[in-house]
Amino acid sequence: MPRLFVDNLTVIDCSILDPKRGLIGASWSVDIELGGELDKQSMVFDFSKVKKTIKQWIDREVDHKLLVPTKYEGSTLSGDGDNTNITFIPKTNEPIEHSSPTSSLCRIHAKSISRKGVREYITKGLAKVLPDNVNDIKVTLNIEASAGRYYSYSHGLKKHDGNCQRIAHGHRSKIEIWKNKRRNRKLESQLAARWQDIYLGSSEDVSEFAHGQVRFDYQTDQGVFSLTLPEERVYLMESDTTVECIAEHVLSVLEQEMPNSSFKVRAYEGISKGAIAESS
């Protein structure tokens, strides 16, 4: 049976409600293989339609969404169809409250979110939109593996005119730091450890501090968003939390802590993209 493949078709940047770790950010690059009978063009599937059909489906159904394990006993969902409220209690017993348009969620019928479960979800969904001659679909989700330190973060960009405005989407990101023109792995490790499974929030979006938790609220053209998290899982910035602002913030902190040194920061947003900030 002939097969075609497309490597690095797209990148999924999302957040996950995890029973052990709470709210976490994830980034996966997507490879696709399709097997089946040749069509009248002597093709399994026209490459020109791969992005139009497969990438668009993944971007619409999974990317920049909050992935929710609906079979987890500590997860409660309610709403009116257009909007969904979530109460999620991880094993740490630190509740997470999330409210948003339903379109910002991806519900996975499992007790926890895994790459295997997301692959199966995507595979089943693609089977419904691909032509009948395609009878075998293989989806691979890859975690970026290269030298460097990574951290996972979630955030929301209320000023964005696309899906980044969703209050809980995230990334698994690399950080690179140079001190006095020399790569400094120690500083990278320290920041990555500090920001592991963190929520990077803008101070202007905070509506309440109470009982060891922080609540964020804002409204965009997609709808009304709300998120409440344990205070220890939140890092507040006085700016927005775009990757450009993140890079500038890290640079500023380093310069304040070590005023006699110069720095260069490369902050990634997921895989193969990001922003650079340098001492003047």
C-alpha positions in Angstrom: 0.0 0.0 0.0 1.5 3.4 -1.0 2.1 5.9 1.7 3.0 9.6 1.8 4.5 11.6 4.6 4.7 15.2 5.7 7.2 16.0 8.4 6.8 19.1 10.6 3.4 19.9 9.1 2.6 22.2 12.0 3.2 22.9 15.7 0.6 22.5 18.4 1.0 25.0 21.2 -1.5 24.3 24.0 -2.1 24.0 27.7 -3.1 20.9 29.6 -5.0 20.3 32.8 -2.9 17.5 34.4 -3.9 15.5 37.5 -0.3 15.6 38.9 1.1 19.0 37.7 -1.9 21.2 37.3 -1.9 23.6 34.4 1.0 23.1 32.1 2.1 24.3 28.7 3.1 21.9 25.8 4.5 22.2 22.3 4.6 19.4 19.8 5.6 19.3 16.2 3.4 17.2 14.0 4.4 14.6 11.4 1.8 12.9 9.3 1.8 9.6 7.2 -1.2 8.6 5.0 -1.7 5.3 3.4 -4.3 4.1 1.0 -5.3 3.5 -2.6 -4.2 5.8 -5.4 -6.9 8.2 -6.6 -7.5 9.3 -10.2 -4.5 11.5 -10.0 -2.3 8.5 -9.0 -2.0 10.1 -5.5 -2.9 9.0 -2.0 -3.6 12.6 -1.2 -2.6 15.8 -3.0 0.2 17.6 -1.1 -1.4 20.9 -2.0 -4.4 19.9 0.1 -2.5 18.7 3.1 -2.2 22.1 4.8 -5.7 23.1 3.7 -7.3 20.0 5.1 -5.1 18.4 7.8 -3.2 21.5 9.2 -6.4 23.5 9.3 -8.2 20.8 11.2 -5.4 20.5 13.8 -5.2 24.2 14.1 -8.9 24.5 14.6 -9.5 21.6 17.0 -6.3 21.3 19.1 -3.9 24.2 18.7 -4.0 27.1 21.2 -6.6 25.3 23.3 -6.9 24.1 26.8 -6.9 20.3 26.8 -9.2 18.8 29.4 -9.3 15.1 30.5 -13.0 14.7 30.9 -12.8 11.3 32.6 -10.6 12.6 35.5 -12.6 12.4 38.7 -11.3 15.8 39.8 -12.6 17.5 36.7 -16.1 19.1 36.7 -17.5 20.9 33.6 -20.7 22.9 33.3 -22.1 25.5 31.0 -24.7 26.5 28.4 -23.0 25.2 25.3 -21.4 28.4 24.2 -19.5 28.9 27.4 -17.9 26.3 29.7 -16.9 26.5 33.4 -14.3 24.1 34.7 -13.3 23.2 38.2 -10.2 21.1 38.2 -8.6 19.7 41.4 -5.2 18.1 40.9 -3.7 15.6 43.3 -2.2 18.5 45.1 -5.7 19.6 46.1 -5.0 23.1 44.8 -8.1 23.9 42.7 -8.0 25.5 39.3 -11.0 27.4 38.0 -11.4 28.2 34.3 -14.3 29.8 32.4 -14.2 30.6 28.7 -16.0 30.2 25.4 -16.3 26.5 24.7 -14.4 26.9 21.4 -11.2 27.5 23.5 -11.3 23.9 24.9 -10.4 20.5 23.5 -12.0 17.7 25.5 -10.1 14.4 25.5 -12.1 11.5 26.9 -9.4 10.1 29.2 -8.3 10.3 32.8 -5.2 12.3 31.9 -3.8 13.9 28.8 -1.0 12.0 27.0 0.6 12.3 23.6 -0.9 8.9 22.8 -4.4 10.1 23.7 -4.0 13.3 21.6 -2.7 11.3 18.7 -5.7 9.1 18.8 -8.0 12.1 19.1 -6.4 13.7 16.0 -6.4 10.4 14.0 -10.1 9.9 14.6 -10.9 13.5 13.7 -8.9 13.4 10.5 -10.5 10.1 9.4 -13.8 12.1 9.1 -12.4 14.8 6.8 -10.0 12.8 4.5 -11.2 11.1 1.3 -12.3 7.5 1.4 -9.2 6.2 -0.4 -7.1 7.1 2.6 -7.5 4.2 5.0 -4.4 4.5 7.2 -3.5 7.6 9.2 -0.4 7.9 11.4 0.1 11.0 13.5 3.4 11.6 15.4 3.7 14.3 18.0 7.3 15.2 18.7 8.8 17.0 21.7 11.7 19.2 20.7 14.9 17.5 21.8 18.1 19.5 21.6 20.7 20.9 23.9 19.4 23.5 26.3 17.0 24.1 29.1 13.2 24.1 28.8 10.4 25.4 30.8 6.6 25.1 30.3 4.3 28.1 30.7 0.7 29.1 30.0 -0.6 32.5 29.4 -3.2 34.6 27.6 -2.9 37.6 25.4 -6.1 39.6 25.5 -4.9 42.1 22.9 -4.2 39.5 20.3 -6.5 39.4 17.3 -6.3 35.6 17.0 -6.4 32.5 19.3 -3.6 33.7 21.5 -6.2 35.7 23.3 -7.4 32.5 25.0 -6.5 32.8 28.6 -5.0 29.3 29.0 -2.8 28.2 26.1 0.8 27.5 26.5 4.2 26.4 25.3 7.2 24.2 26.1 10.0 26.6 25.5 13.8 26.8 25.4 15.7 29.6 27.0 19.2 30.7 26.0 21.2 33.3 28.0 24.6 34.8 27.3 26.5 36.7 30.1 29.3 38.9 28.9 29.1 37.2 25.5 29.5 33.7 26.9 26.7 31.2 27.1 25.6 30.7 30.7 24.0 27.3 31.3 23.6 28.0 35.0 21.4 31.0 34.5 19.4 29.1 32.0 18.9 26.2 34.4 17.9 28.6 37.2 15.2 30.3 35.1 13.9 27.1 33.6 13.5 25.6 37.1 11.8 28.8 38.4 9.3 28.8 35.5 8.5 25.1 35.3 4.7 24.7 34.9 4.2 28.4 35.5 1.4 30.8 34.5 2.9 34.0 33.2 0.2 36.6 33.8 -0.1 40.4 33.3 -0.7 42.4 36.4 -3.4 44.4 34.7 -5.5 41.3 34.2 -5.6 40.4 37.9 -9.0 40.9 39.4 -8.5 39.3 42.9 -6.0 37.9 45.3 -7.7 35.7 47.9 -6.9 32.6 50.0 -3.6 32.0 48.3 -5.0 32.2 44.8 -4.9 34.7 42.0 -7.8 35.3 39.7 -7.5 36.8 36.1 -10.4 38.2 34.1 -10.7 39.8 30.8 -13.0 40.1 27.7 -12.0 39.9 24.1 -13.8 39.6 20.8 -14.0 35.8 21.3 -15.8 36.2 24.7 -15.3 36.4 28.4 -12.3 34.6 30.0 -11.6 33.8 33.7 -8.8 31.8 35.4 -8.0 31.2 39.0 -4.8 29.5 40.0 -2.7 28.9 43.2 -0.6 32.0 43.8 2.6 29.9 43.9 2.0 28.8 40.3 1.7 32.4 39.0 4.5 34.8 37.9 3.3 38.3 37.3 4.7 40.7 34.8 3.9 44.4 34.6 3.8 44.1 30.8 1.9 41.9 28.4 3.3 38.3 28.2 4.2 38.2 24.5 7.5 36.4 23.9 9.0 39.9 23.1 8.0 41.1 26.5 9.2 37.9 28.2 12.7 38.3 26.6 12.8 42.0 27.7 11.6 41.0 31.2 14.3 38.3 31.7 16.9 40.8 30.4 15.7 43.4 32.9 15.8 41.1 35.8 19.3 39.9 35.0 20.6 43.4 34.6 19.1 44.4 37.9 20.7 41.4 39.7 24.1 41.8 38.0 24.4 45.5 37.0 28.0 45.2 36.0 27.4 42.5 33.4 25.9 42.5 29.9 23.4 39.9 28.7 21.7 38.5 25.6 18.5 36.5 26.0 16.9 34.3 23.4 13.4 33.4 24.7 11.5 30.8 22.6 7.8 30.6 22.2 7.3 26.9 21.6 9.4 25.4 18.8 11.8 27.4 16.4 10.5 30.8 17.1 10.9 33.5 19.7 12.4 36.9 20.6 15.9 38.3 21.4 16.7 41.0 24.0 20.2 42.4 24.5 21.9 44.8 26.8 22.6 48.1 25.1 
